[in-house]
């Protein structure tokens, strides 16, 4: 495919480090603008492997991700051919009873369960339509001079090293980014990471005997249990990806088949029936709990030569379903800046770096909070009451009152603005509760005196 961009500027030679979801998408955006793009990936081509070890096999696609896919012409295909709509949370109580919390009771908007491998493969396949995209797999970044745009890769299948130079380097190589590691040597680069005390392990609910889903498929299923939880997302093959989030200390305690079955029998009895006792034991002891890390850093650029995006710039814990979506949004914003500044890399990188950090810091904090909500607060009457008030006001004054989850998942509103709106709503909500409380107290006092 010949890029159609209408630009008079010379084509840039750009290296994208990382052929995961964000790197592959960014390469498409750059290719569409007519730039020469080389992708270097440490792993082998994902299209040749059944799964990516250590990463969830399915993800939640919401509005920000859909907008980014729309920009490269892939949203409709992704939703039509692979996305499974999820319209709310399906809560499983300890006693086996269930109830539903819709995401958007007013307009019935939904998020989509999508397969990581499928989406990544789709993006890579799309890049093959462009003559100006070249992919190099099994290349490990071992050295970088980010100010000069110089990189050294080692081929993982041999001892051969490859020297690479580029007009621009984009680091999209994940939470443990080698590009970011090199950037940490730069003066005034701020970086922090935080591991939470909870790990995760993936299990699986197979299809039923009839080959269909064993649970209602159009929901994110949650078993909230205070300090830990189980969640399940539907897959195209009628299986469910089940993820157990729990403190590492608790994982360590469960070291025998008897302890595992006792634990699940006490807290997730209905899930045992769905998974099957034998499969539960086999899957649990075949793996170990993986860690969850949150990364914050800034600035994201080194002059006009290097930029970090996606998890390399802002890895977040998965509890708001915004890791992929925020990374995809990076690509949308970058494309807008390339258009705005007519491919002037210095201005693009500077503006991206100065504006983006506030929003990704905000979603990082929200993701941390949402873990508490998912595993604990959703079971509390106070949460359900606040949710009903939010939904009512959203129905009554939708232009003025957009609930936090709706603004994060169903709009492209900057994350930081979503937080500010929530803070304003909290103040109004507290005032209303106080006002109603005073009226009630006044009424009781009046009746007692008459």
Secondary structure, DSSP 8 states (H G I E B T S, - for coil): --------S---EEEEE--SHHHHHHHHHHHHTT-EEEEE-SS--GGGSS--TTS-SEEEE-HHHHHHHHHTT-HHHHHHHT-EEE-EEEEE-TTS-EEEEES-TTT---EEEEEHHHHHHHHHHHHTT-TTEEEE-SEEEEEEETTTTEEEEEETTSS-EEEEE-SEEEE---TT-HHHHHHTTSTT-EEEEEE-SEEEEEEEE---TTSS-SS-SSSEEEEE-SS-EEEEEE-TTS-EEEEEEEEHHHHHH--SHHHHHHHHHHH-HHHHHHH-HHHHHHHHHHS--B--EEEEEE--EETTTEEE-THHHH---GGGS-HHHHHHHHHHHHHHHHHHTTT-HHHHHHHHHHHHHHHHHHHHHHHHHHHHHHHTGGGSHHHHHHHHHHHHHHHH-TTT---HHHHHHSS---HHHHHHHHHHHHHHHHHHHHHHHHHHHHHHHHHHH-
